[in-house]
């Protein structure tokens, strides 16, 4: 049985264009990612882990945070312009490094089903939660209303660990609830 997962790869160099690469998961003995024959697809021998996390919606347009220095410019922590990349994930980079792809149940599932989004931002709440032993991510929305509608949830998220170091995987391992 194959499950499709679209990896959203948005280049800051390609401004408003959003590049998508589709990968196919094959449930094999080693649970590894197997790519198809398209030139844009490639084989990755890594695990996608299910991780228990607190997930909150946020928007750069949030009236509550609009006075905060971090919302005064249009850049994420990785210097991506959120006007051309309105969707993404903020996390504590000590536990979920920048560039990590994450699929979050309920996040844009109607418009972008089976899409994993890149960690490209951070925030104080995520870092505070990690100090208390909680994996916490924020999912970015275009509007404050959408972010508030998403709210706050504790769910299992799907994390691509292929680019993580062994030390990063060890920090994340206690929160692992399974593998794909």
Buried (B, 14 or more C-beta within 10 A) or exposed (E): EEEEBBBBBBEBEEEEEBEEBBBBBEEEEEBBBBBEEEEEBEEBEEBBBBBBBBBBBBBBBBEEBEEEEBBEEEBBBBEBBBEBBBBBBBBBBEBBBBEBBBBBEEBBEEEBEEBBBBBBBBBEBBBEBBEEEBBBBBBBBBEBEBBBEBEEBEBBBBBBBBEBEEEBBEBBEEBBEEEB
